[in-house]
Amino acid sequence: MVAERAPGAGLWPAIAAGRRPTPDEIRLLRSAAARLARLTSPALADWLLSSPADDAGPAIAPEMVRRSRLLNRFARAQAMRWLSVVADSGIDVVCLKGLAAALSVYPEPDLRGMGDVDILVRERDVGALVRALTAHGFAFKESAETPLWGLVSTASFHPFVAPDKLFVFDLHIQPDADPVPRGLTAESVFAKARTIAIDGMAIKIPSAPHFLLLAITNAARDKLGADAVKSLADAFAYLARTSLDPGWPETIAAARAGGFIRTLRAVLAVLARLGVPPARLPAGFPLDLDRIARSELERVIADYADIFPEEPGKLALQRRELLLLAPPAVVARRYGRRFRGLIRPWPGVPKF
């Protein structure tokens, strides 16, 4: 059952403006706020919604926010512990996704929750890094959900799990899956990476434009489904709530070179409809979509306006990918890898 909601794009215009939603908006969208907290974290949802409250109290319970901040702080402390081991090994890495967002987009790092800690490592350094962490008890863990064709990613490996079985590194040799490396290489990310000082350590994260581009492609890789909410929220907050440079000429050039301009156009069309200010979007870059893609866009907007009261199934997400997001050549390569994997599955573990 889809909950009654305010017109427009739900909570997102209030999030974009950094204002508290009106009491009427909150009464209509309280359940959506709870889902936003579940799909991101209570601490992040509370910040995104500017601690909205009405006569019935805040949309996100203060105790949930407090616990969320503590959990996020603990996760970051664990990340820093193991990143110090990586630093001691002398191997250069760039932190991606959640940790990069926590350290660059949001005013406090404890707002952004993290799961696995994603790090980009040069392919030539993978063996040395794996050996260094294996000496500390890390081991690769094949997911129980690995399909018959094995892991088909050309960008990363199976989870690399710490001895406590709680902390996980996701090792990347490319900044994102195909076709992103065709337009944005690992070496480009290393060359323009920023260094952030945190907890007495120097951490490398992508440049601001590279971070934004990867948030967009990560959301597209998750087919703009419920799993994409964190990545899309990162891109949305970056554009609507910071003054960081989007670097659109570089981003558009990378998308053209990599053959994923359709992906970029579709995700930007979603962000525009949700309420990103036009001045923060690329001037002269068309966001118009064909008729079939527009109909799928409306389904995406409905999902995000209500924050996924019903999560789309696998077939719905496949339709979304084919009609709205993925260039045909990318789909063909992906299915080709799956077919080859049925004959000779790749184990998803690097040689070292």
N, C-alpha and C positions, 0 to 999 in steps of 0.2 A: 504494500500500500504506500503510495507516494504521499508524503505529508504535505499539507497546505503550506504554501510559501508566499513570500512577498514577490511582487512583480520584478522584472529585470533579471539580474543574475544573482539573486539570493543575497548572501552576506558579502559578496566580493566587492561591490562598490564601496561599502563601509570600510572594508579592509584596505582598499586602495587609498582611500582618503585618510586613513589613520584615525577615523572618528569612531565613537561608540555608536553602534546601531541604535535606532530609535526603540523605545519600548515595544511598539507594534511589531517591528522587525524581529525583535528577540522573542516575543510571544509566538510568532509564526515559525521562527527558525531555531528555537531552542534545541530541538532534536538534531538539526543540522550542525549546530555548534558542538554538540556532544560527539557526533561522528567525525567532525574535523579534529577534535582532540584525540580520538582513537586512531585516526589515520596519520596524524603528525605526532603530536604529544600534547598533553594538557597545557604544559608551559608555553609551547609555541602557539597553540590555539588561543590561549589567553592574551598573548601579546598581539597576535594578528587582529583579534577582535577588540583590542584596547580595553580589556576587562569589562565587557558590557554587563550591565545590571539593570534590572527593573524591580518592581515592588516585590517580586518573588525571590530576589537575590541574584547573584552573578550567574552567567550562563555556564561557566566552568567553576566548579567548587574550589575554593581557595586551598583546601587540604590536598586536593588532587594536583593542583598547580605546584604546591610546595614539594610533594613527593616526586613529581615529575622532574623538577629542577634538581633534586638530590640524585635521582637516577641518572639524569643526563650528566651531572657533574662526576658521578662515579664512572660512567662509561668513558668520559673524556680522560679521567685519571688513568684508567686502564690503557687507553690508547697511548697516552703520553709515556706510560711505563714501557710499553713494547716498542714504541717509536724511538725511545732512547737506546734500546738494544740495536735497532736498525742503524741509528746514528753511530753507535760505537763500532759497527761493522765497517763503517766508511763507505757505505753504498748510498748513492743519491736517490731519493724518492720524492715524489710530489703527492700530497694527500688530495684526494678527490671527494666529491659528493658531500656526505653529511658533515664530516669534520671541516672541510673547506667552507661549507655554508655557515657553520657555527662560528668560524673565525673571521668571516668577511661580510656576510649579509646582515646579520642580526646584531643588535647593540650589546647583547650578553651571550657568551658561548653556551651557557647552560639552558638557553631557550630551545636549542635545536637538539632533538634526540638523534641517536645514532644506532644502527644495527652493526653490521660488519664495517670494518674500517678499510676503505678502498685506497690503495696506494699504487701509483704508477711507477714502474721500474723499467729501466732500459733492458731490452731483451738480453743483451750480453751480460747483464748483472744478475739475471734471475737465479742462475745456479748458485752463485756466491751467497745471495740473500737467503735462498732456501736452506743452504747448508748452515748458515749462521743461526737461523731461527729453529731449524731441526735440532741443533745442539742444545736449545733451550726447551725442547719438548714439543715443538709444533709438529703437526702432521696433517696431511691432506685428507679431507673427508668427502667421499662421494655421496651426493644427495640421494635419498631414497626415491626422489621424484625424477631422477635422471631418466630421460626417455630411452627407448630402444636404440636410437641412433647415436646415443652418447652425447657428450658435450660438443656443440657445434660452434661455440664462440671462438673467434680468432683473436679476441682481445684479453681474455682472462682465463683463470683456471678454477678448479674446484676450491671450496673454502679451505683456508689454511688455519687450522684450529690450535689455539694455545693449550697447554697441558691442563688448565682448569676447565676446559671444554666450554667456556663461556665467551671468551674473547676470540674474535675471528678476523684475520686479514683476508681481504680479497685482492689478490695480486693481479695487476693489469699490466700488459705490455703495450696496449694501445689505449688512448683516452676514452674510447667507447667502441661499441661493436660496429661492424661494417654497416653503412658505408662511411662512417665518420672519419676513419683514418685516411681515407682518400682525399679529404680536404683539410684535416687537422691531424698532423702526425704527433707521435709521442715526443719527438725531438723538438717540435715547435712549442709544445707545452712546457718542456724543460727550459727552453731558451727564454721564455717570457714569464716564468713562474715568479711569484712574489714570495718573500720571506716574512713570516709573521712570528713575533716573539710571544710566547705563551708559556706560563709555568716554568720559566727559566730555560726554555728550549727554543731553538729556531726551527720553525716548521715551514716547509715549502707548500704553497697552494697555487692553483692556476691563476694566471692573470685575470683581472675582472672580466674582460670580454670572453676569454676562454671558459671561465666558470659559467657564465650565462649561457653560452652556446651548449655546454655539456648538460646543464640543467634542462634545457629545451630538448636535447636529443635523448636524455634519460627518460623524460616524460613520454616522448614518442615511442621509445623502446618498450615501455610498459603500456603502450597502446592507449594512453590517456584514460586508463581505467583507475580503479581505486588505488592500486599500487603506485600510481603516478602522482598522487596528491602531494606528497612531500616535495618531489622535484618541481612540480608545477607551482607549488606555494613558494619555493625558493626563487624561481624565475619571476613570479608575480611580485614578491616582496622586493627583489632586486630592482625591478623596474618602477614599482609604484611607491616604494618607501625608502629608497636610497637615492643618492645623487651619483652613484658609480657610473662610469662611462660604459654604455652598452657596446661600443665599438662596432657599430652596424656595418660599415664598409668591409671590415675584416671578416665579420661573421657571414655576411652575404657572399663574399668571395669564397670563403671556405665551403659554404653550402653548394655553391655552383661548381666548384672544383671537385667536390666529393659526390655530386649527383644527388644531394638530398635537399634541394631547394623546395621541393613539394612539402617535405616534412617541416621545414622552417616556416613556410607560408601558413600551413595548417595550424601549427602550435601558436604562432603569433596571432592568427585570426581568433583562436580561442581566448588568448590573453586579452585581446582588444575587446571582445564581447563581454568578458568578465569585469572589465573596468580599468585596465591599464590606461593611463592618460595618453592621448594621441601623441603628445610631444615627446614621449619616451619610446615611441615606436619608430621604425625607420621611415624617413620621409621618402616618398616616391616609390616605396616597395609595395606592390599590389597584394592585398589580402583577399581579393575576390577569388572565389572557388567555383568550380563547375557545379551544375545542378545536383548531381549525385553526391558530391562532397559536401555541398551545403546542407543537404538533408541529414547527413551523418553528423555534421557540425552541430545541428540543433539537438541531436541526441546527447552529444558531449556537453553542451551548455546546460541541458536539463539535469544531467548527472552532477555537474559541478555546482549548479545553483542550489541543489538540494543536498550536496555532499553525499551522494551515493546512498539513498535510502534502500535501493536494491542494486547489488553489484552485478554488472553485466557478466554473462557467462563466457566461456571460451569461444563459442561460435560468434557471439556478438563482438567480442574483441578482435577476432580475426576479420570480421566484416569491417570494423573500424580501421584496422590497419590497411586493408586492401583498398577501401574506398576513399580514405582520407589521408593516410600518413605515408605509406611505403611506396617508393618508386618501383615500377614493375621489375626493373633489373635487380633490385635488392631482393625482392621476393623470389625471383628465379634463382639467384645465388644461394639464398637461404635453404630453399627446398632441395637444391642440388647437393648441398652439404649434408642435409638430412638423409637423402637417398644414399650417398656414399657411406654415411655413418652406419646405415643398416647392414652394409657389407663388412665394413671395417671401422667399428666405433673407436673414436679417439678417447683415451681414458681421462683427459682433462688434467693430467699431472705433468709438470715439466720434467725434463731429464736433468739430473744434477749429480 
